[in-house]
Amino acid sequence: ILKRQKEYEQNPNFTTLSNYTSALYANNKKRETIAVIHEYNKHNETAQSLVLEAKYLIWMDDTQSALKILNTNSLNNDLQAKLMLGQIYSWDHNYEAARENLIEVILKAKDKNMLFSAKNAIAHINMWEHNDAKAKQMFEKLHDERPANKEVNEALMQLIRVY
């Protein structure tokens, strides 16, 4: 932690912030993690650093604070923020808002991991809404893309029992 703290203090940028906060969080210094990111965002706010703060808040089960950050104007066009919003809304059973954000990610994202995560989230929403045929179809496509994905395989097993 001390090495990463020193690197961050000598050159505060997103990379050193990310390295330092991951070390803090890994050592169960959660409040310090948020405090460091929050302080960084007061002076050097970027879309990346706001999303990083929201990510840690989600991990700490503070989705309401994460939503406040992710819904700021500066993140209106950020696809990582949209993905996180879609995931939070789906967990809160606000499926319409979740779909709206996730579909935007699917339409605009170029990153394969981001696309996979958005499609996976929509497939889960379909499953939770008991739209089993559509969910099964989506999970089968996701399985073709990543056959070793445990989450997709578990969802498929549940849906196969239905059919």
C-alpha positions as CSV (number, residue, x, y, z in Angstrom):
1,I,0.0,0.0,0.0
2,L,2.7,2.4,0.9
3,K,4.5,2.1,-2.4
4,R,1.3,2.7,-4.3
5,Q,0.4,5.6,-2.0
6,K,3.8,7.2,-2.6
7,E,3.4,6.8,-6.4
8,Y,-0.1,8.4,-6.2
9,E,1.1,11.3,-4.1
10,Q,4.0,12.0,-6.4
11,N,1.9,11.8,-9.6
12,P,-1.8,11.9,-9.0
13,N,-3.4,10.5,-12.2
14,F,-6.1,7.9,-13.0
15,T,-3.6,5.1,-13.2
16,T,-1.9,5.8,-9.9
17,L,-5.3,6.4,-8.3
18,S,-6.6,3.1,-9.5
19,N,-3.5,1.2,-8.3
20,Y,-3.6,2.9,-4.9
21,T,-7.3,2.4,-4.3
22,S,-7.2,-1.2,-5.4
23,A,-4.5,-1.9,-2.8
24,L,-6.5,-0.1,-0.2
25,Y,-9.7,-2.0,-1.0
26,A,-7.9,-5.3,-1.1
27,N,-6.6,-4.7,2.4
28,N,-10.2,-3.9,3.6
29,K,-9.6,-0.2,3.9
30,K,-12.9,0.6,2.3
31,R,-13.6,4.0,3.8
32,E,-10.1,5.1,2.9
33,T,-10.6,3.9,-0.6
34,I,-13.7,6.1,-1.1
35,A,-12.1,9.0,0.7
36,V,-9.1,9.0,-1.6
37,I,-11.3,8.7,-4.8
38,H,-13.7,11.4,-3.5
39,E,-10.8,13.8,-2.8
40,Y,-9.3,13.1,-6.2
41,N,-12.6,13.8,-7.9
42,K,-12.9,17.2,-6.1
43,H,-9.8,18.4,-8.0
44,N,-9.3,16.1,-11.0
45,E,-12.7,14.7,-11.9
46,T,-12.9,12.6,-15.1
47,A,-15.5,10.2,-16.4
48,Q,-13.1,7.3,-15.5
49,S,-12.6,8.5,-11.9
50,L,-16.3,9.0,-11.4
51,V,-17.0,5.5,-12.7
52,L,-14.3,4.1,-10.5
53,E,-15.9,5.7,-7.4
54,A,-19.3,4.3,-8.4
55,K,-17.8,0.9,-8.9
56,Y,-16.3,0.8,-5.3
57,L,-19.6,2.1,-3.9
58,I,-21.5,-0.7,-5.6
59,W,-19.0,-3.2,-4.2
60,M,-19.7,-1.7,-0.8
61,D,-23.4,-2.1,-1.4
62,D,-24.1,1.6,-1.6
63,T,-26.0,1.6,-4.9
64,Q,-27.9,4.8,-4.1
65,S,-24.7,6.8,-3.9
66,A,-23.4,5.1,-7.0
67,L,-26.6,6.0,-8.8
68,K,-26.2,9.6,-7.9
69,I,-22.7,9.6,-9.4
70,L,-23.7,7.6,-12.5
71,N,-26.6,9.9,-13.3
72,T,-24.5,13.1,-13.4
73,N,-24.5,15.1,-16.6
74,S,-20.8,14.5,-17.1
75,L,-21.5,10.7,-17.5
76,N,-24.5,11.1,-19.9
77,N,-22.6,9.6,-22.8
78,D,-20.3,7.2,-20.9
79,L,-21.0,3.6,-21.9
80,Q,-19.4,2.1,-18.8
81,A,-21.7,4.3,-16.7
82,K,-24.7,3.2,-18.7
83,L,-23.7,-0.4,-18.2
84,M,-23.5,0.0,-14.5
85,L,-26.8,1.9,-14.4
86,G,-28.4,-0.9,-16.3
87,Q,-27.1,-3.5,-13.9
88,I,-28.1,-1.5,-10.8
89,Y,-31.6,-0.9,-12.2
90,S,-32.0,-4.5,-13.0
91,W,-31.1,-5.5,-9.5
92,D,-33.7,-3.0,-8.2
93,H,-36.3,-4.6,-10.6
94,N,-36.6,-1.3,-12.6
95,Y,-36.4,-3.3,-15.8
96,E,-37.5,-0.6,-18.1
97,A,-34.7,1.8,-17.1
98,A,-32.3,-1.1,-17.1
99,R,-33.1,-2.1,-20.6
100,E,-32.9,1.5,-21.8
101,N,-29.4,1.9,-20.6
102,L,-28.3,-1.6,-21.6
103,I,-29.6,-1.3,-25.1
104,E,-27.7,1.9,-25.6
105,V,-24.6,0.1,-24.6
106,I,-25.3,-2.7,-27.0
107,L,-25.9,-0.3,-29.9
108,K,-22.8,1.9,-29.3
109,A,-20.2,-0.2,-27.5
110,K,-17.2,-1.6,-29.4
111,D,-15.6,-3.4,-26.5
112,K,-16.5,-7.1,-26.5
113,N,-16.5,-7.5,-22.8
114,M,-18.9,-4.5,-22.4
115,L,-21.2,-5.9,-25.0
116,F,-21.2,-9.4,-23.4
117,S,-22.0,-7.9,-20.0
118,A,-24.9,-5.8,-21.4
119,K,-26.4,-8.8,-23.3
120,N,-25.9,-11.0,-20.2
121,A,-27.8,-8.4,-18.1
122,I,-30.7,-8.2,-20.6
123,A,-30.9,-12.0,-20.7
124,H,-31.1,-12.1,-16.9
125,I,-33.9,-9.5,-17.0
126,N,-35.8,-11.7,-19.4
127,M,-35.4,-14.6,-17.1
128,W,-36.5,-12.6,-14.1
129,E,-39.6,-11.5,-16.0
130,H,-40.3,-15.1,-16.8
131,N,-39.8,-14.6,-20.5
132,D,-38.0,-17.9,-20.5
133,A,-38.0,-18.6,-24.3
134,K,-36.3,-15.3,-25.0
135,A,-33.9,-15.6,-22.1
136,K,-32.9,-19.1,-23.2
137,Q,-32.3,-17.9,-26.7
138,M,-30.1,-15.1,-25.5
139,F,-28.2,-17.3,-23.1
140,E,-27.6,-19.9,-25.8
141,K,-26.0,-17.1,-28.0
142,L,-23.9,-16.0,-25.0
143,H,-22.9,-19.6,-24.4
144,D,-21.7,-19.9,-28.0
145,E,-19.6,-16.7,-27.5
146,R,-18.1,-17.8,-24.1
147,P,-18.8,-21.5,-23.4
148,A,-16.8,-21.5,-20.1
149,N,-18.8,-18.6,-18.6
150,K,-20.1,-20.0,-15.3
151,E,-22.9,-17.4,-14.9
152,V,-24.3,-18.1,-18.4
153,N,-24.0,-21.9,-17.9
154,E,-25.9,-21.7,-14.6
155,A,-28.7,-19.6,-16.2
156,L,-29.0,-22.0,-19.1
157,M,-29.3,-25.0,-16.7
158,Q,-32.1,-23.2,-14.9
159,L,-33.9,-22.4,-18.1
160,I,-33.4,-25.9,-19.6
161,R,-35.3,-27.2,-16.6
162,V,-38.2,-25.0,-17.6
163,Y,-38.3,-26.3,-21.1
